[in-house]
């Protein structure tokens, strides 16, 4: 990891964001290595992949507030990766202004998105947790957008 986490995380995000663009996700009840499992179906080449996922956080569409998954009232296995981000942020030594910024992003439970760009938050989360990709799901009950990171992708026979 170089000294510029922000630039590296944005590069990481933009390299991966198109990878599963034409896909749909089915969340299962299966647990693998303490994390929940989803099945990704690619609509273009008719393939399926199995992966572990973790919730990164939610965005409230009315208030434009992002909340980390570790602050939500959800099952523990659904936020293992973001809890690791919280611990990383708490333990981060402050040497530069960037370190202060990263520490603030990772340790605040909720943030107004007009102050901090959502792409930056998601980029840092995906980069530090080494997610292969992400997907979003709109919760129509409370008008929130759920954001998930995808990990350990395996091909499946369809």
C-alpha positions in Angstrom: 0.0 0.0 0.0 1.5 3.3 -1.0 1.1 6.6 0.8 -2.0 7.7 -1.2 -4.9 5.5 -0.2 -7.4 7.9 -1.7 -5.9 7.7 -5.3 -5.3 4.0 -5.1 -8.8 3.3 -3.8 -10.4 5.4 -6.5 -8.4 3.5 -9.2 -9.4 0.2 -7.6 -13.1 1.2 -7.6 -13.2 2.4 -11.2 -11.4 -0.8 -12.4 -14.0 -3.0 -10.8 -17.3 -1.1 -11.1 -18.1 -2.4 -14.6 -17.2 -6.0 -14.0 -20.7 -7.1 -12.9 -22.8 -4.4 -14.5 -25.1 -6.7 -16.5 -25.7 -9.1 -13.5 -28.4 -9.8 -11.0 -27.8 -11.0 -7.5 -29.6 -13.5 -5.3 -28.9 -13.4 -1.7 -29.0 -16.9 -0.1 -29.3 -18.2 3.5 -25.9 -20.0 3.1 -23.0 -19.0 5.3 -19.3 -19.6 4.2 -16.3 -18.7 6.4 -18.6 -16.7 8.7 -20.0 -14.5 5.8 -23.3 -14.8 3.9 -23.3 -16.1 0.3 -24.9 -14.6 -2.8 -25.3 -16.0 -6.3 -24.5 -13.6 -9.2 -26.2 -14.4 -12.5 -24.6 -12.7 -15.6 -27.4 -11.8 -18.0 -25.0 -11.5 -21.0 -23.1 -14.8 -21.0 -25.5 -16.8 -18.9 -23.0 -17.7 -16.2 -23.3 -17.9 -12.5 -20.8 -17.2 -9.8 -21.0 -17.8 -6.1 -19.5 -15.3 -3.7 -19.4 -14.2 -0.1 -20.8 -10.7 0.5 -20.8 -8.1 3.3 -22.9 -5.0 3.7 -20.8 -1.9 3.5 -23.6 0.5 4.5 -26.8 2.3 3.6 -27.8 5.6 2.1 -31.1 7.2 3.1 -32.5 8.6 -0.1 -34.5 11.4 1.8 -31.8 12.6 4.1 -28.8 11.8 1.9 -27.0 10.2 5.0 -24.6 7.3 4.6 -24.5 4.9 7.6 -21.8 2.2 8.0 -23.1 -1.4 8.3 -21.4 -1.8 11.7 -23.8 0.8 13.1 -27.0 -0.8 11.8 -29.1 -3.4 13.6 -28.3 -6.4 11.4 -26.8 -9.8 11.9 -23.1 -9.8 12.8 -22.0 -11.9 9.8 -23.4 -9.3 7.4 -20.9 -6.6 8.5 -17.6 -8.4 9.4 -15.6 -6.5 6.8 -16.9 -3.1 7.8 -16.2 -3.8 11.5 -12.6 -4.5 10.3 -12.6 -1.0 8.7 -13.8 0.5 12.0 -10.9 -1.2 13.8 -8.5 -0.1 11.1 -9.7 3.5 11.5 -9.5 3.4 15.3 -5.9 2.1 15.2 -4.7 4.3 12.3 -1.8 6.5 13.3 -2.2 10.1 12.3 0.8 11.4 10.3 -0.7 13.4 7.5 -3.9 15.2 6.7 -5.0 12.2 4.5 -4.6 10.0 7.6 -6.9 12.3 9.5 -9.5 12.2 6.7 -9.4 8.4 6.3 -9.7 8.0 10.1 -12.7 10.3 10.2 -14.5 8.5 7.4 -13.9 5.1 8.8 -14.9 5.9 12.4 -18.0 8.1 12.0 -21.1 6.0 12.1 -23.0 8.2 9.7 -22.1 11.0 7.3 -23.9 13.5 5.2 -23.1 12.9 1.6 -23.1 16.5 0.5 -19.9 16.8 2.7 -18.2 13.7 1.5 -18.5 12.0 -1.9 -20.2 8.6 -1.8 -17.8 7.3 -4.5 -14.9 8.1 -2.2 -16.4 6.3 0.8 -17.3 3.2 -1.2 -13.9 3.2 -3.0 -12.0 3.3 0.3 -14.2 0.5 1.8 -13.8 -1.8 -1.3 -10.0 -1.1 -1.5 -9.2 -1.7 2.2 -11.4 -4.8 2.4 -10.1 -6.1 -1.0 -13.6 -6.6 -2.4 -13.8 -7.9 -6.0 -16.9 -5.8 -6.7 -20.0 -4.3 -5.2 -23.7 -4.3 -5.8 -26.6 -2.2 -4.5 -30.1 -3.0 -3.5 -32.9 -0.6 -2.9 -35.0 -1.3 0.3 -38.4 0.0 -0.7 -39.7 -0.3 3.0 -37.5 2.6 4.2 -36.2 4.2 1.0 -32.6 3.2 1.6 -30.0 2.0 -0.8 -28.0 -0.9 0.6 -24.4 -1.3 -0.6 -22.6 -4.6 -0.5 -19.0 -5.7 -1.2 -18.4 -9.1 -2.9 -15.6 -11.4 -2.0 -14.1 -14.8 -3.0 -15.9 -15.3 -6.3 -16.2 -19.0 -7.6 -17.6 -20.2 -10.9 -20.7 -22.4 -10.8 -22.2 -24.7 -13.3 -25.6 -23.3 -14.5 
